[in-house]
């Protein structure tokens, strides 16, 4: 306890906090994610503030800390709303996790807790509702049972206006994707779709090959994607292929 150490903020859920070394990460009572490092309080949830405002239930939020592939993560899961927000401590970046099924698409991320396993020398993840124990892998999410879930990488851009609200014609969308990374039985592809003016309707997907192992053509291009005033893009890659979007123009 630090003398005079008081913050005008509360905890938004009983289990909505986790700790990495000396830094405490938690979900606040005013629907934000924050961290306390020493005597410093910092809000870190800016990318997801709007999404947090729309949650119907926040009291069931549960947070956990885990490490994987040289990175450290804090996960905040809201079971009722079936959303999990992931903060990468190493890169100070945000993403959202869900469990991907080829049949059902994206469903709720099952992890509710985590701990370090001395014998396996890894962080193991747990589902409190079923008692299932998970381990993370680069290619899929595995249990000791027959359940295996493929990883599907995706990225959704913010709404883009290019500095004005006049109607614009998209002649060419260029982006840099990791190419020729793994050998698969089918051709790996990146898929792109978009929606205009914040509408609820997405375009049909267009796909481009990511190339076989050894391919060194990372710059991809899609021509003539129509007119818009404001546009949002979504990219995803085929199962078990790593995704890395380095640049978008």
Secondary structure as GFF3:
##gff-version 3
##sequence-region A 1 249
A	DSSP	beta_strand	17	20	.	.	.	ID=ss1
A	DSSP	beta_strand	23	27	.	.	.	ID=ss2
A	DSSP	beta_strand	33	37	.	.	.	ID=ss3
A	DSSP	beta_strand	40	43	.	.	.	ID=ss4
A	DSSP	three_ten_helix	46	48	.	.	.	ID=ss5
A	DSSP	alpha_helix	49	53	.	.	.	ID=ss6
A	DSSP	beta_strand	62	68	.	.	.	ID=ss7
A	DSSP	beta_strand	71	78	.	.	.	ID=ss8
A	DSSP	beta_strand	83	88	.	.	.	ID=ss9
A	DSSP	beta_strand	93	97	.	.	.	ID=ss10
A	DSSP	beta_strand	99	101	.	.	.	ID=ss11
A	DSSP	beta_strand	105	107	.	.	.	ID=ss12
A	DSSP	beta_strand	113	117	.	.	.	ID=ss13
A	DSSP	beta_strand	122	126	.	.	.	ID=ss14
A	DSSP	beta_strand	133	136	.	.	.	ID=ss15
A	DSSP	beta_strand	140	143	.	.	.	ID=ss16
A	DSSP	beta_strand	148	150	.	.	.	ID=ss17
A	DSSP	beta_strand	154	156	.	.	.	ID=ss18
A	DSSP	beta_strand	168	177	.	.	.	ID=ss19
A	DSSP	beta_strand	189	196	.	.	.	ID=ss20
A	DSSP	beta_strand	206	209	.	.	.	ID=ss21
A	DSSP	beta_strand	219	228	.	.	.	ID=ss22
A	DSSP	beta_strand	231	237	.	.	.	ID=ss23
A	DSSP	beta_strand	245	248	.	.	.	ID=ss24
###
